[in-house]
Amino acid sequence: MAAGGCVGALGVAAVAGTDDIRASELEAKVVALSSQRMGGRATASPGERLAEAFITKSFVAAGHEPGGDRGTFAQAFPVR
């Protein structure tokens, strides 16, 4: 990353001092998360696990520290 930049939640670059996000990077993340490969993101589905892995990888690449359960980025919650 060039000097003066920072990386946001999903690893999307922004220019320091602005709220600008590179459209091409954001589009790539949206395309990946909405792709047929993800197979939907229903609870406990293979697609949910793929999306979680993709987002976790993006958070790690962005330099974020885990704050979820057991040192992960995930947080358990009841589903009804």
All heavy atoms as TSV, in Angstrom:
chain	resi	resn	atom	element	x	y	z
A	1	MET	N	N	0.859	-1.178	0.000
A	1	MET	CA	C	0.000	0.000	0.000
A	1	MET	C	C	0.891	1.222	0.000
A	1	MET	O	O	1.866	1.299	0.713
A	1	MET	CB	C	-0.900	-0.029	1.230
A	1	MET	CG	C	-1.478	1.302	1.557
A	1	MET	SD	S	-3.244	1.468	1.725
A	1	MET	CE	C	-3.922	0.048	1.040
A	2	ALA	N	N	0.506	2.202	-0.760
A	2	ALA	CA	C	1.271	3.447	-0.849
A	2	ALA	C	C	1.184	4.212	0.467
A	2	ALA	O	O	0.245	4.055	1.232
A	2	ALA	CB	C	0.719	4.302	-1.987
A	3	ALA	N	N	2.183	5.036	0.702
A	3	ALA	CA	C	2.174	5.869	1.904
A	3	ALA	C	C	0.928	6.732	1.908
A	3	ALA	O	O	0.470	7.185	0.876
A	3	ALA	CB	C	3.423	6.738	1.938
A	4	GLY	N	N	0.376	6.939	3.079
A	4	GLY	CA	C	-0.808	7.787	3.197
A	4	GLY	C	C	-2.103	7.017	3.075
A	4	GLY	O	O	-3.170	7.590	3.108
A	5	GLY	N	N	-2.028	5.702	2.931
A	5	GLY	CA	C	-3.245	4.902	2.809
A	5	GLY	C	C	-3.496	4.117	4.073
A	5	GLY	O	O	-2.648	3.990	4.940
A	6	CYS	N	N	-4.697	3.571	4.177
A	6	CYS	CA	C	-5.027	2.685	5.278
A	6	CYS	C	C	-5.956	1.608	4.743
A	6	CYS	O	O	-6.460	1.719	3.639
A	6	CYS	CB	C	-5.662	3.443	6.446
A	6	CYS	SG	S	-7.236	4.203	6.064
A	7	VAL	N	N	-6.171	0.582	5.533
A	7	VAL	CA	C	-7.010	-0.519	5.091
A	7	VAL	C	C	-8.167	-0.655	6.052
A	7	VAL	O	O	-7.992	-0.690	7.259
A	7	VAL	CB	C	-6.180	-1.815	5.018
A	7	VAL	CG1	C	-7.044	-2.976	4.592
A	7	VAL	CG2	C	-5.016	-1.643	4.047
A	8	GLY	N	N	-9.392	-0.737	5.517
A	8	GLY	CA	C	-10.605	-0.814	6.316
A	8	GLY	C	C	-10.982	-2.230	6.702
A	8	GLY	O	O	-10.223	-3.175	6.512
A	9	ALA	N	N	-12.189	-2.381	7.217
A	9	ALA	CA	C	-12.660	-3.631	7.801
A	9	ALA	C	C	-12.500	-4.845	6.899
A	9	ALA	O	O	-12.097	-5.898	7.345
A	9	ALA	CB	C	-14.112	-3.484	8.238
A	10	LEU	N	N	-12.816	-4.746	5.645
A	10	LEU	CA	C	-12.686	-5.886	4.750
A	10	LEU	C	C	-11.437	-5.807	3.900
A	10	LEU	O	O	-11.346	-6.416	2.845
A	10	LEU	CB	C	-13.920	-6.021	3.859
A	10	LEU	CG	C	-15.139	-6.610	4.535
A	10	LEU	CD1	C	-16.311	-6.680	3.568
A	10	LEU	CD2	C	-14.867	-7.975	5.111
A	11	GLY	N	N	-10.454	-5.058	4.354
A	11	GLY	CA	C	-9.218	-4.972	3.614
A	11	GLY	C	C	-9.323	-4.081	2.399
A	11	GLY	O	O	-8.559	-4.204	1.465
A	12	VAL	N	N	-10.284	-3.169	2.392
A	12	VAL	CA	C	-10.467	-2.243	1.281
A	12	VAL	C	C	-9.672	-0.985	1.581
A	12	VAL	O	O	-9.830	-0.375	2.626
A	12	VAL	CB	C	-11.964	-1.909	1.079
A	12	VAL	CG1	C	-12.141	-0.917	-0.038
A	12	VAL	CG2	C	-12.749	-3.183	0.793
A	13	ALA	N	N	-8.809	-0.604	0.660
A	13	ALA	CA	C	-7.918	0.543	0.881
A	13	ALA	C	C	-8.680	1.859	0.846
A	13	ALA	O	O	-9.586	2.045	0.060
A	13	ALA	CB	C	-6.820	0.557	-0.171
A	14	ALA	N	N	-8.293	2.749	1.715
A	14	ALA	CA	C	-8.824	4.111	1.739
A	14	ALA	C	C	-7.640	5.068	1.789
A	14	ALA	O	O	-6.575	4.724	2.281
A	14	ALA	CB	C	-9.712	4.316	2.965
A	15	VAL	N	N	-7.836	6.238	1.279
A	15	VAL	CA	C	-6.784	7.248	1.288
A	15	VAL	C	C	-6.821	7.961	2.626
A	15	VAL	O	O	-7.882	8.400	3.077
A	15	VAL	CB	C	-6.984	8.245	0.124
A	15	VAL	CG1	C	-5.926	9.329	0.159
A	15	VAL	CG2	C	-6.952	7.512	-1.208
A	16	ALA	N	N	-5.671	8.054	3.296
A	16	ALA	CA	C	-5.601	8.680	4.609
A	16	ALA	C	C	-6.176	10.089	4.562
A	16	ALA	O	O	-5.931	10.844	3.630
A	16	ALA	CB	C	-4.157	8.721	5.096
A	17	GLY	N	N	-6.967	10.425	5.567
A	17	GLY	CA	C	-7.546	11.759	5.662
A	17	GLY	C	C	-8.817	11.922	4.850
A	17	GLY	O	O	-9.386	13.001	4.790
A	18	THR	N	N	-9.271	10.847	4.208
A	18	THR	CA	C	-10.507	10.909	3.434
A	18	THR	C	C	-11.354	9.697	3.765
A	18	THR	O	O	-10.912	8.776	4.439
A	18	THR	CB	C	-10.235	10.915	1.909
A	18	THR	OG1	O	-9.816	9.613	1.525
A	18	THR	CG2	C	-9.205	11.944	1.517
A	19	ASP	N	N	-12.561	9.690	3.265
A	19	ASP	CA	C	-13.428	8.528	3.401
A	19	ASP	C	C	-13.459	7.738	2.100
A	19	ASP	O	O	-14.318	6.887	1.910
A	19	ASP	CB	C	-14.853	8.969	3.767
A	19	ASP	CG	C	-14.927	9.532	5.178
A	19	ASP	OD1	O	-14.139	9.088	6.026
A	19	ASP	OD2	O	-15.755	10.412	5.412
A	20	ASP	N	N	-12.523	8.019	1.200
A	20	ASP	CA	C	-12.500	7.365	-0.100
A	20	ASP	C	C	-12.119	5.896	0.024
A	20	ASP	O	O	-11.152	5.544	0.688
A	20	ASP	CB	C	-11.500	8.042	-1.042
A	20	ASP	CG	C	-11.916	9.456	-1.413
A	20	ASP	OD1	O	-13.099	9.788	-1.227
A	20	ASP	OD2	O	-11.059	10.216	-1.884
A	21	ILE	N	N	-12.885	5.065	-0.620
A	21	ILE	CA	C	-12.586	3.648	-0.732
A	21	ILE	C	C	-12.454	3.367	-2.215
A	21	ILE	O	O	-13.244	3.848	-3.016
A	21	ILE	CB	C	-13.713	2.788	-0.124
A	21	ILE	CG1	C	-13.808	3.050	1.379
A	21	ILE	CG2	C	-13.493	1.320	-0.415
A	21	ILE	CD1	C	-14.969	2.357	2.051
A	22	ARG	N	N	-11.472	2.607	-2.582
A	22	ARG	CA	C	-11.285	2.280	-3.992
A	22	ARG	C	C	-12.430	1.402	-4.456
A	22	ARG	O	O	-12.629	0.291	-3.964
A	22	ARG	CB	C	-9.953	1.593	-4.195
A	22	ARG	CG	C	-8.800	2.532	-3.909
A	22	ARG	CD	C	-7.496	1.950	-4.409
A	22	ARG	NE	N	-6.439	2.865	-4.081
A	22	ARG	CZ	C	-5.430	2.585	-3.268
A	22	ARG	NH1	N	-5.336	1.397	-2.730
A	22	ARG	NH2	N	-4.509	3.478	-3.011
A	23	ALA	N	N	-13.182	1.900	-5.410
A	23	ALA	CA	C	-14.362	1.193	-5.911
A	23	ALA	C	C	-14.002	-0.189	-6.427
A	23	ALA	O	O	-14.742	-1.154	-6.191
A	23	ALA	CB	C	-15.047	2.017	-6.989
A	24	SER	N	N	-12.880	-0.316	-7.090
A	24	SER	CA	C	-12.502	-1.613	-7.652
A	24	SER	C	C	-12.257	-2.649	-6.555
A	24	SER	O	O	-12.611	-3.822	-6.711
A	24	SER	CB	C	-11.262	-1.472	-8.533
A	24	SER	OG	O	-10.168	-0.981	-7.772
A	25	GLU	N	N	-11.677	-2.230	-5.438
A	25	GLU	CA	C	-11.436	-3.155	-4.336
A	25	GLU	C	C	-12.738	-3.541	-3.644
A	25	GLU	O	O	-12.950	-4.709	-3.306
A	25	GLU	CB	C	-10.460	-2.558	-3.336
A	25	GLU	CG	C	-9.066	-2.418	-3.895
A	25	GLU	CD	C	-8.085	-1.882	-2.871
A	25	GLU	OE1	O	-8.168	-2.288	-1.702
A	25	GLU	OE2	O	-7.250	-1.052	-3.248
A	26	LEU	N	N	-13.594	-2.567	-3.431
A	26	LEU	CA	C	-14.891	-2.855	-2.818
A	26	LEU	C	C	-15.704	-3.782	-3.713
A	26	LEU	O	O	-16.295	-4.760	-3.243
A	26	LEU	CB	C	-15.655	-1.560	-2.541
A	26	LEU	CG	C	-17.022	-1.716	-1.886
A	26	LEU	CD1	C	-16.924	-2.464	-0.560
A	26	LEU	CD2	C	-17.653	-0.360	-1.685
A	27	GLU	N	N	-15.700	-3.499	-5.006
A	27	GLU	CA	C	-16.435	-4.335	-5.951
A	27	GLU	C	C	-15.919	-5.773	-5.914
A	27	GLU	O	O	-16.702	-6.730	-5.922
A	27	GLU	CB	C	-16.321	-3.783	-7.367
A	27	GLU	CG	C	-17.075	-4.615	-8.388
A	27	GLU	CD	C	-16.966	-4.082	-9.800
A	27	GLU	OE1	O	-16.128	-3.208	-10.081
A	27	GLU	OE2	O	-17.738	-4.573	-10.645
A	28	ALA	N	N	-14.618	-5.952	-5.847
A	28	ALA	CA	C	-14.048	-7.300	-5.798
A	28	ALA	C	C	-14.526	-8.063	-4.568
A	28	ALA	O	O	-14.826	-9.263	-4.647
A	28	ALA	CB	C	-12.524	-7.221	-5.819
A	29	LYS	N	N	-14.625	-7.384	-3.423
A	29	LYS	CA	C	-15.107	-8.033	-2.203
A	29	LYS	C	C	-16.584	-8.415	-2.335
A	29	LYS	O	O	-16.976	-9.515	-1.961
A	29	LYS	CB	C	-14.935	-7.121	-0.985
A	29	LYS	CG	C	-13.527	-6.657	-0.729
A	29	LYS	CD	C	-12.663	-7.743	-0.166
A	29	LYS	CE	C	-11.300	-7.145	0.188
A	29	LYS	NZ	N	-10.352	-8.152	0.594
A	30	VAL	N	N	-17.389	-7.509	-2.871
A	30	VAL	CA	C	-18.822	-7.776	-3.041
A	30	VAL	C	C	-19.031	-8.926	-4.022
A	30	VAL	O	O	-19.838	-9.824	-3.782
A	30	VAL	CB	C	-19.569	-6.502	-3.494
A	30	VAL	CG1	C	-21.004	-6.822	-3.888
A	30	VAL	CG2	C	-19.543	-5.455	-2.389
A	31	VAL	N	N	-18.298	-8.905	-5.117
A	31	VAL	CA	C	-18.409	-9.977	-6.115
A	31	VAL	C	C	-18.038	-11.322	-5.486
A	31	VAL	O	O	-18.737	-12.318	-5.670
A	31	VAL	CB	C	-17.535	-9.671	-7.351
A	31	VAL	CG1	C	-17.371	-10.898	-8.238
A	31	VAL	CG2	C	-18.131	-8.517	-8.144
A	32	ALA	N	N	-16.963	-11.358	-4.715
A	32	ALA	CA	C	-16.537	-12.608	-4.075
A	32	ALA	C	C	-17.591	-13.117	-3.097
A	32	ALA	O	O	-17.942	-14.301	-3.120
A	32	ALA	CB	C	-15.204	-12.406	-3.365
A	33	LEU	N	N	-18.101	-12.237	-2.249
A	33	LEU	CA	C	-19.080	-12.658	-1.240
A	33	LEU	C	C	-20.430	-13.036	-1.829
A	33	LEU	O	O	-21.170	-13.823	-1.237
A	33	LEU	CB	C	-19.255	-11.566	-0.177
A	33	LEU	CG	C	-18.100	-11.456	0.805
A	33	LEU	CD1	C	-18.235	-10.188	1.635
A	33	LEU	CD2	C	-18.032	-12.681	1.703
A	34	SER	N	N	-20.769	-12.503	-2.998
A	34	SER	CA	C	-22.068	-12.798	-3.605
A	34	SER	C	C	-21.974	-13.840	-4.714
A	34	SER	O	O	-22.971	-14.133	-5.371
A	34	SER	CB	C	-22.700	-11.512	-4.143
A	34	SER	OG	O	-21.906	-10.957	-5.170
A	35	SER	N	N	-20.805	-14.420	-4.891
A	35	SER	CA	C	-20.606	-15.378	-5.978
A	35	SER	C	C	-21.349	-16.690	-5.725
A	35	SER	O	O	-21.654	-17.044	-4.587
A	35	SER	CB	C	-19.118	-15.661	-6.168
A	35	SER	OG	O	-18.640	-16.476	-5.122
A	36	GLN	N	N	-21.602	-17.413	-6.804
A	36	GLN	CA	C	-22.231	-18.726	-6.704
A	36	GLN	C	C	-21.376	-19.687	-5.876
A	36	GLN	O	O	-21.899	-20.581	-5.225
A	36	GLN	CB	C	-22.449	-19.302	-8.108
A	36	GLN	CG	C	-23.521	-18.592	-8.898
A	36	GLN	CD	C	-24.887	-18.805	-8.289
A	36	GLN	OE1	O	-25.205	-19.861	-7.749
A	36	GLN	NE2	N	-25.718	-17.765	-8.355
A	37	ARG	N	N	-20.062	-19.485	-5.894
A	37	ARG	CA	C	-19.147	-20.335	-5.131
A	37	ARG	C	C	-19.502	-20.342	-3.647
A	37	ARG	O	O	-19.329	-21.358	-2.969
A	37	ARG	CB	C	-17.710	-19.853	-5.325
A	37	ARG	CG	C	-16.689	-20.679	-4.583
A	37	ARG	CD	C	-15.267	-20.174	-4.859
A	37	ARG	NE	N	-14.356	-20.813	-3.939
A	37	ARG	CZ	C	-13.980	-20.305	-2.767
A	37	ARG	NH1	N	-14.420	-19.132	-2.375
A	37	ARG	NH2	N	-13.156	-20.958	-1.986
A	38	MET	N	N	-19.983	-19.213	-3.148
A	38	MET	CA	C	-20.347	-19.134	-1.734
A	38	MET	C	C	-21.590	-19.966	-1.433
A	38	MET	O	O	-21.816	-20.339	-0.288
A	38	MET	CB	C	-20.579	-17.681	-1.299
A	38	MET	CG	C	-19.337	-16.837	-1.275
A	38	MET	SD	S	-18.207	-17.347	0.018
A	38	MET	CE	C	-16.812	-16.304	-0.350
A	39	GLY	N	N	-22.393	-20.251	-2.433
A	39	GLY	CA	C	-23.531	-21.147	-2.267
A	39	GLY	C	C	-24.572	-20.682	-1.268
A	39	GLY	O	O	-25.216	-21.494	-0.624
A	40	GLY	N	N	-24.730	-19.413	-1.115
A	40	GLY	CA	C	-25.650	-18.892	-0.104
A	40	GLY	C	C	-24.945	-18.839	1.240
A	40	GLY	O	O	-23.846	-19.359	1.406
A	41	ARG	N	N	-25.578	-18.215	2.194
A	41	ARG	CA	C	-24.943	-18.082	3.492
A	41	ARG	C	C	-25.911	-18.422	4.616
A	41	ARG	O	O	-25.931	-17.812	5.661
A	41	ARG	CB	C	-24.373	-16.657	3.661
A	41	ARG	CG	C	-23.080	-16.529	2.865
A	41	ARG	CD	C	-22.802	-15.193	2.246
A	41	ARG	NE	N	-23.810	-14.548	1.451
A	41	ARG	CZ	C	-24.111	-14.824	0.180
A	41	ARG	NH1	N	-23.529	-15.799	-0.439
A	41	ARG	NH2	N	-25.005	-14.128	-0.465
A	42	ALA	N	N	-26.718	-19.463	4.394
A	42	ALA	CA	C	-27.660	-19.887	5.425
A	42	ALA	C	C	-26.884	-20.380	6.648
A	42	ALA	O	O	-25.763	-20.863	6.537
A	42	ALA	CB	C	-28.565	-20.987	4.892
A	43	THR	N	N	-27.505	-20.271	7.803
A	43	THR	CA	C	-26.873	-20.689	9.048
A	43	THR	C	C	-26.399	-22.129	8.958
A	43	THR	O	O	-27.135	-23.005	8.510
A	43	THR	CB	C	-27.869	-20.535	10.218
A	43	THR	OG1	O	-28.294	-19.180	10.265
A	43	THR	CG2	C	-27.241	-20.913	11.542
A	44	ALA	N	N	-25.151	-22.342	9.363
A	44	ALA	CA	C	-24.516	-23.665	9.414
A	44	ALA	C	C	-24.338	-24.303	8.033
A	44	ALA	O	O	-24.154	-25.505	7.926
A	44	ALA	CB	C	-25.265	-24.601	10.343
A	45	SER	N	N	-24.357	-23.516	6.986
A	45	SER	CA	C	-24.181	-24.042	5.635
A	45	SER	C	C	-22.714	-23.962	5.218
A	45	SER	O	O	-21.935	-23.195	5.792
A	45	SER	CB	C	-25.029	-23.246	4.640
A	45	SER	OG	O	-24.465	-21.952	4.451
A	46	PRO	N	N	-22.335	-24.732	4.211
A	46	PRO	CA	C	-20.974	-24.602	3.680
A	46	PRO	C	C	-20.691	-23.167	3.192
A	46	PRO	O	O	-19.575	-22.669	3.369
A	46	PRO	CB	C	-20.937	-25.603	2.524
A	46	PRO	CG	C	-21.968	-26.624	2.877
A	46	PRO	CD	C	-23.059	-25.831	3.566
A	47	GLY	N	N	-21.681	-22.518	2.609
A	47	GLY	CA	C	-21.506	-21.140	2.149
A	47	GLY	C	C	-21.217	-20.175	3.282
A	47	GLY	O	O	-20.407	-19.256	3.146
A	48	GLU	N	N	-21.865	-20.387	4.417
A	48	GLU	CA	C	-21.596	-19.539	5.581
A	48	GLU	C	C	-20.142	-19.699	6.020
A	48	GLU	O	O	-19.459	-18.718	6.311
A	48	GLU	CB	C	-22.518	-19.900	6.743
A	48	GLU	CG	C	-22.210	-19.081	7.994
A	48	GLU	CD	C	-22.875	-19.609	9.242
A	48	GLU	OE1	O	-23.020	-20.838	9.391
A	48	GLU	OE2	O	-23.240	-18.775	10.083
A	49	ARG	N	N	-19.660	-20.925	6.038
A	49	ARG	CA	C	-18.270	-21.166	6.450
A	49	ARG	C	C	-17.288	-20.559	5.452
A	49	ARG	O	O	-16.254	-20.005	5.848
A	49	ARG	CB	C	-18.036	-22.659	6.646
A	49	ARG	CG	C	-18.753	-23.181	7.906
A	49	ARG	CD	C	-18.454	-24.631	8.201
A	49	ARG	NE	N	-19.106	-25.558	7.279
A	49	ARG	CZ	C	-20.388	-25.924	7.348
A	49	ARG	NH1	N	-21.159	-25.434	8.293
A	49	ARG	NH2	N	-20.889	-26.778	6.481
A	50	LEU	N	N	-17.598	-20.623	4.159
A	50	LEU	CA	C	-16.737	-19.992	3.152
A	50	LEU	C	C	-16.710	-18.475	3.335
A	50	LEU	O	O	-15.649	-17.853	3.256
A	50	LEU	CB	C	-17.225	-20.335	1.746
A	50	LEU	CG	C	-16.945	-21.736	1.239
A	50	LEU	CD1	C	-17.672	-21.971	-0.090
A	50	LEU	CD2	C	-15.458	-21.951	1.070
A	51	ALA	N	N	-17.887	-17.880	3.554
A	51	ALA	CA	C	-17.959	-16.424	3.751
A	51	ALA	C	C	-17.205	-16.016	5.013
A	51	ALA	O	O	-16.480	-15.017	5.014
A	51	ALA	CB	C	-19.417	-15.972	3.822
A	52	GLU	N	N	-17.357	-16.787	6.084
A	52	GLU	CA	C	-16.640	-16.484	7.327
A	52	GLU	C	C	-15.131	-16.541	7.100
A	52	GLU	O	O	-14.388	-15.665	7.564
A	52	GLU	CB	C	-17.038	-17.457	8.434
A	52	GLU	CG	C	-16.303	-17.204	9.734
A	52	GLU	CD	C	-16.630	-18.200	10.828
A	52	GLU	OE1	O	-17.388	-19.153	10.607
A	52	GLU	OE2	O	-16.095	-18.014	11.938
A	53	ALA	N	N	-14.666	-17.550	6.379
A	53	ALA	CA	C	-13.229	-17.678	6.104
A	53	ALA	C	C	-12.736	-16.508	5.259
A	53	ALA	O	O	-11.656	-15.959	5.503
A	53	ALA	CB	C	-12.939	-19.001	5.408
A	54	PHE	N	N	-13.522	-16.104	4.266
A	54	PHE	CA	C	-13.152	-14.982	3.403
A	54	PHE	C	C	-13.044	-13.690	4.216
A	54	PHE	O	O	-12.073	-12.944	4.095
A	54	PHE	CB	C	-14.202	-14.813	2.295
A	54	PHE	CG	C	-13.931	-13.658	1.378
A	54	PHE	CD1	C	-13.122	-13.808	0.268
A	54	PHE	CD2	C	-14.496	-12.415	1.623
A	54	PHE	CE1	C	-12.869	-12.742	-0.585
A	54	PHE	CE2	C	-14.253	-11.342	0.781
A	54	PHE	CZ	C	-13.436	-11.503	-0.324
A	55	ILE	N	N	-14.030	-13.440	5.061
A	55	ILE	CA	C	-14.038	-12.218	5.872
A	55	ILE	C	C	-12.898	-12.253	6.889
A	55	ILE	O	O	-12.205	-11.251	7.089
A	55	ILE	CB	C	-15.413	-12.025	6.543
A	55	ILE	CG1	C	-16.461	-11.719	5.460
A	55	ILE	CG2	C	-15.371	-10.915	7.586
A	55	ILE	CD1	C	-17.893	-11.811	5.936
A	56	THR	N	N	-12.671	-13.404	7.519
A	56	THR	CA	C	-11.571	-13.526	8.476
A	56	THR	C	C	-10.235	-13.230	7.791
A	56	THR	O	O	-9.412	-12.472	8.321
A	56	THR	CB	C	-11.559	-14.928	9.107
A	56	THR	OG1	O	-12.742	-15.084	9.874
A	56	THR	CG2	C	-10.336	-15.133	9.995
A	57	LYS	N	N	-10.031	-13.811	6.620
A	57	LYS	CA	C	-8.787	-13.564	5.876
A	57	LYS	C	C	-8.637	-12.077	5.564
A	57	LYS	O	O	-7.544	-11.518	5.672
A	57	LYS	CB	C	-8.799	-14.384	4.590
A	57	LYS	CG	C	-7.538	-14.263	3.779
A	57	LYS	CD	C	-7.603	-15.145	2.537
A	57	LYS	CE	C	-6.374	-14.943	1.675
A	57	LYS	NZ	N	-6.429	-15.769	0.463
A	58	SER	N	N	-9.734	-11.429	5.193
A	58	SER	CA	C	-9.695	-9.999	4.898
A	58	SER	C	C	-9.361	-9.178	6.138
A	58	SER	O	O	-8.589	-8.218	6.063
A	58	SER	CB	C	-11.033	-9.538	4.309
A	58	SER	OG	O	-11.267	-10.147	3.062
A	59	PHE	N	N	-9.939	-9.546	7.276
A	59	PHE	CA	C	-9.644	-8.839	8.532
A	59	PHE	C	C	-8.170	-8.990	8.900
A	59	PHE	O	O	-7.517	-8.026	9.294
A	59	PHE	CB	C	-10.509	-9.370	9.671
A	59	PHE	CG	C	-11.944	-8.895	9.665
A	59	PHE	CD1	C	-12.830	-9.396	10.597
A	59	PHE	CD2	C	-12.413	-7.959	8.757
A	59	PHE	CE1	C	-14.149	-8.968	10.631
A	59	PHE	CE2	C	-13.724	-7.533	8.774
A	59	PHE	CZ	C	-14.598	-8.039	9.714
A	60	VAL	N	N	-7.643	-10.196	8.782
A	60	VAL	CA	C	-6.234	-10.444	9.099
A	60	VAL	C	C	-5.337	-9.634	8.167
A	60	VAL	O	O	-4.386	-8.975	8.616
A	60	VAL	CB	C	-5.912	-11.952	9.026
A	60	VAL	CG1	C	-4.416	-12.204	9.096
A	60	VAL	CG2	C	-6.627	-12.704	10.141
A	61	ALA	N	N	-5.657	-9.645	6.870
A	61	ALA	CA	C	-4.864	-8.883	5.892
A	61	ALA	C	C	-4.898	-7.390	6.185
A	61	ALA	O	O	-3.932	-6.673	5.918
A	61	ALA	CB	C	-5.376	-9.153	4.481
A	62	ALA	N	N	-6.008	-6.918	6.763
A	62	ALA	CA	C	-6.152	-5.502	7.089
A	62	ALA	C	C	-5.460	-5.147	8.405
A	62	ALA	O	O	-5.407	-3.979	8.783
A	62	ALA	CB	C	-7.633	-5.130	7.160
A	63	GLY	N	N	-4.953	-6.165	9.116
A	63	GLY	CA	C	-4.243	-5.905	10.362
A	63	GLY	C	C	-5.125	-5.815	11.591
A	63	GLY	O	O	-4.682	-5.376	12.645
A	64	HIS	N	N	-6.386	-6.249	11.473
A	64	HIS	CA	C	-7.285	-6.213	12.630
A	64	HIS	C	C	-6.945	-7.324	13.608
A	64	HIS	O	O	-6.474	-8.390	13.219
A	64	HIS	CB	C	-8.744	-6.349	12.179
A	64	HIS	CG	C	-9.219	-5.216	11.343
A	64	HIS	ND1	N	-9.313	-3.929	11.812
A	64	HIS	CD2	C	-9.608	-5.167	10.055
A	64	HIS	CE1	C	-9.752	-3.136	10.853
A	64	HIS	NE2	N	-9.933	-3.871	9.774
A	65	GLU	N	N	-7.207	-7.088	14.866
A	65	GLU	CA	C	-6.997	-8.076	15.919
A	65	GLU	C	C	-8.335	-8.736	16.239
A	65	GLU	O	O	-9.353	-8.050	16.340
A	65	GLU	CB	C	-6.451	-7.402	17.184
A	65	GLU	CG	C	-5.074	-6.779	17.011
A	65	GLU	CD	C	-3.987	-7.821	16.862
A	65	GLU	OE1	O	-4.114	-8.912	17.457
A	65	GLU	OE2	O	-3.014	-7.535	16.142
A	66	PRO	N	N	-8.339	-10.055	16.434
A	66	PRO	CA	C	-9.585	-10.738	16.795
A	66	PRO	C	C	-10.151	-10.205	18.110
A	66	PRO	O	O	-9.398	-9.917	19.036
A	66	PRO	CB	C	-9.163	-12.201	16.953
A	66	PRO	CG	C	-7.880	-12.327	16.227
A	66	PRO	CD	C	-7.221	-10.974	16.312
A	67	GLY	N	N	-11.450	-10.110	18.185
A	67	GLY	CA	C	-12.109	-9.658	19.403
A	67	GLY	C	C	-13.312	-10.520	19.732
A	67	GLY	O	O	-14.123	-10.173	20.576
A	68	GLY	N	N	-13.404	-11.651	19.058
A	68	GLY	CA	C	-14.552	-12.536	19.248
A	68	GLY	C	C	-14.261	-13.665	20.207
A	68	GLY	O	O	-13.312	-13.624	20.997
A	69	ASP	N	N	-15.069	-14.686	20.099
A	69	ASP	CA	C	-14.965	-15.848	20.969
A	69	ASP	C	C	-13.648	-16.591	20.742
A	69	ASP	O	O	-13.206	-16.767	19.601
A	69	ASP	CB	C	-16.127	-16.808	20.706
A	69	ASP	CG	C	-17.489	-16.192	21.012
A	69	ASP	OD1	O	-17.543	-15.164	21.714
A	69	ASP	OD2	O	-18.500	-16.741	20.524
A	70	ARG	N	N	-13.032	-17.035	21.829
A	70	ARG	CA	C	-11.826	-17.867	21.801
A	70	ARG	C	C	-10.738	-17.334	20.873
A	70	ARG	O	O	-10.092	-18.084	20.141
A	70	ARG	CB	C	-12.196	-19.302	21.428
A	70	ARG	CG	C	-13.128	-19.974	22.440
A	70	ARG	CD	C	-13.580	-21.360	22.034
A	70	ARG	NE	N	-14.112	-21.485	20.688
A	70	ARG	CZ	C	-15.350	-21.115	20.295
A	70	ARG	NH1	N	-16.176	-20.576	21.177
A	70	ARG	NH2	N	-15.748	-21.289	19.059
A	71	GLY	N	N	-10.554	-16.024	20.860
A	71	GLY	CA	C	-9.490	-15.427	20.080
A	71	GLY	C	C	-9.729	-15.403	18.580
A	71	GLY	O	O	-8.784	-15.334	17.797
A	72	THR	N	N	-10.991	-15.455	18.176
A	72	THR	CA	C	-11.347	-15.417	16.750
A	72	THR	C	C	-12.066	-14.114	16.432
A	72	THR	O	O	-12.287	-13.278	17.307
A	72	THR	CB	C	-12.263	-16.597	16.374
A	72	THR	OG1	O	-13.548	-16.399	16.994
A	72	THR	CG2	C	-11.689	-17.934	16.825
A	73	PHE	N	N	-12.497	-13.976	15.201
A	73	PHE	CA	C	-13.308	-12.840	14.798
A	73	PHE	C	C	-14.797	-13.162	14.935
A	73	PHE	O	O	-15.643	-12.298	14.752
A	73	PHE	CB	C	-13.008	-12.436	13.348
A	73	PHE	CG	C	-11.663	-11.806	13.188
A	73	PHE	CD1	C	-10.583	-12.539	12.737
A	73	PHE	CD2	C	-11.475	-10.474	13.487
A	73	PHE	CE1	C	-9.339	-11.954	12.588
A	73	PHE	CE2	C	-10.227	-9.883	13.343
A	73	PHE	CZ	C	-9.150	-10.633	12.888
A	74	ALA	N	N	-15.132	-14.408	15.223
A	74	ALA	CA	C	-16.528	-14.855	15.309
A	74	ALA	C	C	-17.087	-14.675	16.717
A	74	ALA	O	O	-16.345	-14.703	17.706
A	74	ALA	CB	C	-16.635	-16.327	14.914
A	75	GLN	N	N	-18.392	-14.508	16.777
A	75	GLN	CA	C	-19.086	-14.394	18.059
A	75	GLN	C	C	-20.349	-15.240	17.984
A	75	GLN	O	O	-21.183	-15.035	17.106
A	75	GLN	CB	C	-19.444	-12.936	18.351
A	75	GLN	CG	C	-20.137	-12.752	19.674
A	75	GLN	CD	C	-20.448	-11.276	19.949
A	75	GLN	OE1	O	-20.296	-10.425	19.078
A	75	GLN	NE2	N	-20.901	-11.002	21.136
A	76	ALA	N	N	-20.466	-16.212	18.876
A	76	ALA	CA	C	-21.640	-17.080	18.907
A	76	ALA	C	C	-22.864	-16.315	19.403
A	76	ALA	O	O	-22.748	-15.414	20.240
A	76	ALA	CB	C	-21.394	-18.284	19.804
A	77	PHE	N	N	-24.013	-16.676	18.856
A	77	PHE	CA	C	-25.278	-16.101	19.302
A	77	PHE	C	C	-26.380	-17.104	19.012
A	77	PHE	O	O	-26.262	-17.922	18.105
A	77	PHE	CB	C	-25.572	-14.756	18.611
A	77	PHE	CG	C	-25.595	-14.842	17.109
A	77	PHE	CD1	C	-26.777	-15.073	16.428
A	77	PHE	CD2	C	-24.425	-14.680	16.371
A	77	PHE	CE1	C	-26.809	-15.166	15.054
A	77	PHE	CE2	C	-24.443	-14.763	14.997
A	77	PHE	CZ	C	-25.642	-15.011	14.333
A	78	PRO	N	N	-27.448	-17.076	19.799
A	78	PRO	CA	C	-28.530	-18.038	19.578
A	78	PRO	C	C	-29.315	-17.720	18.306
A	78	PRO	O	O	-29.519	-16.545	17.970
A	78	PRO	CB	C	-29.415	-17.880	20.817
A	78	PRO	CG	C	-29.094	-16.535	21.365
A	78	PRO	CD	C	-27.689	-16.216	20.950
A	79	VAL	N	N	-29.718	-18.755	17.609
A	79	VAL	CA	C	-30.541	-18.606	16.410
A	79	VAL	C	C	-31.853	-19.330	16.668
A	79	VAL	O	O	-31.869	-20.474	17.102
A	79	VAL	CB	C	-29.833	-19.220	15.176
A	79	VAL	CG1	C	-30.713	-19.126	13.953
A	79	VAL	CG2	C	-28.496	-18.545	14.940
A	80	ARG	N	N	-32.943	-18.636	16.408
A	80	ARG	CA	C	-34.258	-19.246	16.640
A	80	ARG	C	C	-34.902	-19.625	15.350
A	80	ARG	O	O	-34.756	-19.077	14.353
A	80	ARG	CB	C	-35.162	-18.260	17.355
A	80	ARG	CG	C	-34.629	-17.919	18.710
A	80	ARG	CD	C	-35.530	-16.950	19.376
A	80	ARG	NE	N	-34.813	-16.387	20.509
A	80	ARG	CZ	C	-35.389	-15.672	21.431
A	80	ARG	NH1	N	-36.673	-15.412	21.374
A	80	ARG	NH2	N	-34.707	-15.185	22.416
